[in-house]
């Protein structure tokens, strides 16, 4: 048909069902079982979640949700259904006779198809006991044990960090006392946690959301605590770098933060890195520019040692004069990270007087062990961190009076406030808002002359100094240290001559950090000008990524510039959360600390660090420490990197069962949009279901062209049987039993008679785990298998206690891998072992008992009934009411062969006047064969092969049909045997509205027409009919019983008890009666077996004998 | 507690759902309790219950759905008939009718299920071992 050839490209075609709850479930069930592909999208996190405000239904038992579990599993695991949770419809546009729907699904971090529900992830999650644990389970009635993960937008601290260090995660782990893991989280993104723990400018803290409540977290101090904590245990260690190595060498020029970071990440990725450092000691500005009282030397040494230990070669005292020479030596790439080691000059008169020094020169000499001295009155010019370092160093070198002269005002000083405070505490005096104009002295400096001034920042020009007053002021000084920033030294070196330099002698690079010279890159302050340690490291890491991408394929590690992940805003700050100031490190007193270069801050104590880490609000809920990914192990269900998906569906019909209106453009509502209004939920459950069924029926008529051709009956598997038994134990990712115990159980099973293989499977519901079972079955030629997992049976249907994982095991083993379910004995060991509370011996004893019973069962496994009923496409509708006509139209549209009898009455009955006078609605599909009137003699046969005797035009004839629908009330007696009251009860939880005791004969109950109009009722009926008539065959119930004619005495109790007419009495040759099971009608309950007083009825698969033996075995514990 | 055996015969639907949920929630059942699961309690004939006593069950508890909830219709009805009949027989046999009880559950009555089993186990413990002969054979 041309309708199948859609114009709109690749968009998959399916009926779109939107919303969660029972209505959507029922609609999806009808459609998928009617052979129509369905995309089911719900905003909820699972499909049974009811619309807001709806909690229960009056007049239904409290366990109603449990009763829906089989339906849920049948639908969500149906091959024609694409289930999407946390998905919403962005737009619905009419197109090509249907709707084009744009869907957006939030990222699903725990793969629904893989998760075993073992809960290991929850066990290791540092936030599991918090107010908002990131991992949770659905409510008990939801049959999937899969975990749900809540991950909000990446926390602000992490977004603020130029390196993207996951502060939230290491705070969470610290709060849980897991310090080594916390440090490991930092080292994923930052190879210098010690350096940064001491001196990072901590942009994370500026972004911290806790500031809205009281004060930001002391993130840096916690990092320092973690590093110090580790240092007490032993040397710092970086993660092992990648092996095998790539065989490519990279030279890094400069051992400052940018160079070290780049070297580390390249080394991690398998490059062989050599750092060239011009000075005799490595560390760049970390060593020469930052004082030991802020960054103790042992910290720097430890970090450098860790880097060298991880494989980076460090060559000090090696000035690089030519990048080309390095390339010629065989380095595949060169990274210039030589920083800004040259002081800027004031260019004022007197700057070259004796006693005037420049900051980096001064600090470098001091920090590299050279001779330095300052006069009693020292003046520092500049207001940045280097100026503070110089000022505080001067104090420590013996200056009696240290003054900082800076143009900025207090609020705008470039130095960190803490530095300024500490300097002031130590006695440093500030003269702010002043700019020097000359330095005066004879041979040595004597005084500095300055005027009031401020910075001006014109939009189109560099900042400039504007003087505010004409008056000159002066300060006497014996030493002056000029600390007004630095610049690169490339312009002064031959290396610079090879490269394109920009303003201020900075190295010009493109966005990929590449310089003008092929395979020569640049990063850090040499490119950007003076910045912070963390910014320089980030630049180094970016360069490393660029180099790796240039030299090898792909980008080796996460791109830092990636957009924040996660969906949704952080939890609001709870009102109950008390204000609590942040923890402060103990400090040495100013008068003591200014005497030496020992550290000023003493670090947080363990209890302080714990207390502080617990203040973290955990903005993103999930902190992404990744502990759960590791715990998930081979199951591999968790992936924190998953992103949401956007998809377009070409939907011939849309069923809307979501709270809120559909996102439609203005204008008339599309004819193919069917609403199952959640507002109706408060009324009655059956109303909801009936409306959903009607919507599904109408949608089905519009989507009939999507119905896949009915599949022919599969061949029955061969049944060779030599009793070779295999036992498989599902470890459920290590949660079934403690280590060692599982092995004992395996050996126990291996010792049972006839067991050829006893094996532990990491997870049976995981595709790979199921494949391992299938491989072992083939390899060992097993003909009987015991699977001990959480699965209770191998049958092809679900009960109310079934769940998704159990369903998946059977889908994998029997549907996908084609194993014979009749050869499997399954026991639910997992849920009753009580591994949490029981001791080892109790666990083993329970397992022994269960395995013994299973072993016994496997010895007596009887055959499952495997009969099938061929289905044709013939539908006979008796009664041309509005319902009948509507159903006939819908079924004809769906391609079924419909015969509609307008007026029908049972033999002996009369035609009611209303029907006799009724006119048949016109304009019927010519494919519908219409009979005006017929007397019906009776219905015999069964679903798929009914014979209906009808008298028309005075002659009796027999119509053969697959399905019969009775759509006028006067015909009900044809389907209802006398005393068939309580019909509702038989199908109470099937929610099939049109069934009669005779399967395959449908009727419309008067109450149905109170819920929906006749047209909708007809559509719903058609949908229901199609769920059987559209199939090629219907399988018999696997547990259908058999009658032993030798024992049956024809008492008829079985016939009496069966509500489905699945047992009938037939005359036997001896003149008596024998019961015969009508397999087409049987639902496998076994009621007749229990009722039989002479045990003539039995279920072969699970025989009376097996039950008795099992009972005996259960009672004699030593027997197994 | 005396050395007694308790066998539960459970319908696969509501009672098994309770049993299953109890296991998943880590609720302990008596160590001497064993469960035999059938598709519907209607599946059990009187012979099976008697056999259980013959094989040394000290108590048998038949766990069913509520009448209105039977997935198939006739299950609890058959169960009631069979249990009533076997209880009579147990009295005649001298085993005692109180060793056989039936209880109904809804699918969400996990805690009630656990409580009922513990109750029954305690009652049977009070009654002591099944006086029928096969027990001696089993022990021997």
Interface residues (C-beta under 8 A of the other chain):
Chain A: X61 X62 X63 X65 X66 X67 X140 X141 X792 X799 X800 X801 X828 X831 X832 X834 X836 X837 X842 X849 X982 X985 X986 X988 X989 X1039 X1057 X1058 X1059 X1060 X1083 X1084 X1085 X1086 X1087 X1088 X1089 X1090 X1091 X1092 X1093 X1095 X1099 X1102 X1104 X1107 X1108 X1110 X1111 X1112 X1114 X1115 X1116
Chain B: X5 X7 X12 X13 X14 X16 X17 X19 X20 X21 X23 X24 X26 X28 X31 X34 X35 X36 X37 X38 X39 X40 X41 X42 X43 X44 X45 X46 X47 X48 X51 X52 X55 X56 X57 X66 X68 X69 X70 X71 X72 X73 X74 X75 X77 X78 X79 X81 X82 X106 X107 X108 X109 X138
